[in-house]
Amino acid sequence: MKYDDASWHYEGDFPAELPLEAGATHIAMFVTWAVLNGFASQYHAEGTGDELAMLQKREITPTEWFIRACDEKFTDEDLNDEGNSFAVSYYGNGDGLHTIVGSYLQDYLESFPNAVSLYDVKDSWSSFELLAPRLDSRVRAWRNSQS
């Protein structure tokens, strides 16, 4: 199942002045958070060793890692079983940009109130640090709802 794909964001209202990589940042922030918080699939745990090590050391940004390790696509192959259960509940069901049923995009936009659009968030570790506490809170609430 494909949750999201940066190429889905390059058309329509994508700002012409931004690099295409900006269409991947919101996806990369979630997948990076998931991978760094124990939701990585075996593929990332074993198959993307160099890129994963660079990510863990913060030698590359979330979007740089996502582009290299995930080919700009967020699929169920990126996460373990628990990560996928959370992603379906929170990120969305993978039916595409306009049918996302989770609350991730709302949380993402609320975390960056000065962003003009979904694509205006800077790909940086400081942006990641602004978003991560909200994701931590959401996964705790989700886990509590599962018990």
N, C-alpha and C positions, 0 to 999 in steps of 0.2 A: 504494500500500500504506500502511496506517495502522499505525504502530508502537505508538502509545499515544494515549490521549485522556483528558483530565482527567475527563470525565464518567463514564468507567468506574470512577472511584475514589470517586464521591460516595455510593455506596450500600454496603450491607453493613457492614463494620467501620469505616467512616469515622467518626472521632470527632465527635460532635455539637457539641462546644464549639469546634471549629475552623472558620474560614471556608472556604468551598468552594475558594478559591484554593489552600489547602494541598494539595489533590488534584493540583495542577499543578506544584508546586515540584520534585519529583524529575525530572519530564520537562523542565521549563524549564532546570534546571541542565545536563542533557546537551546539549540543543539549543543553549543559549547557548555552552557550551564548544565545540561543533562549529562554530558560526557564527564565533566569535572565533578559531578555529584553522584557517581556510581551507577549511572544508567547506560553506560556504553555497552554496545554489543560486542561479541567476540571479535567481529571484524575490526572494530576500532581498538580494542584491547590488544589484539595481536597483529592485525594487518596494516595498520597505519602508524607503526611504531615511531618513526622519525618525526612525522608531523604531530603525533600525539605528544611526544616528549617536548617538542617546541611549544606546543600549546600550553602544556602544564607549567613550563618555565616562563611563559608569557613572552616568548621570543617572537611570536607572530600574533596577529590580532585574531579575534574570533572569525571575522569574515575571510581573512587570508587562509586560516585553517579549514574553514567550511568549503571554500572553493577547491583547495587542494585535496582534501580528504573525502569530500562528499560530492564532488563534481556539481556543486550548486543545487543539489537535490536533497531533501529531507524525507527519508523513507523509513519504514519499519525495520529495515536492516541496520539502521544506525543505532538502535536502542535495544536493550534487553527487554524481557517480558514486562517487568514492572514499569520500565520507562515508557514502553508502548502503551500500557494501560493508562498511565498518567497523561501521556501525550494525546490520546484519543479523547480523554475527558477534558483536558485543559487547552491544548493547542487547536484541536479540531479533528475531524474525522477523515480528512484527506480528500474531500470531494472538490477541492479547488478554492481559490481565493475568496470567492463571494459566498461560499456556503460554510465557512468555518464556524463551528458551533461552540468552540471553547471561548474562554475569556482572555487568552493570551494577548491578542492584538489590542484589546482595550487596556489591559495592564501595561503593555509596552508603550502605547501612546501616552497614558497617564504618567508614566515614569519619565517622560521627556516632554514636558508641557511647552517648551519653546520650539519644538520641532514643527515645522510647517506641514509636513506630511510624514507618513510612515517611512519615507526614504531619506529624511533629513537628519537622522541620528548618526552621529560620528561613530565609525568603527574604531573603537578604542577600549582599552581596559577600564578607563574611567566611566565610560558609558555602561559597560558590563557591570561594574560595581554599583551603579545606580539601580539597575534592574534586578540583580541577583537576590537582594533581600525579599523582594516581592515574590519571586519564584520560589524561594525557600519557604515562605509563608504559604503559598498555594499548595506546594507538595505536602507540607505538614497537614493542612486542612483536608486535602484529598486522602491522605493516609488515614486520618481520623475517621473520615466518612466510610472508609472501607472496612473498619473493624466493627 
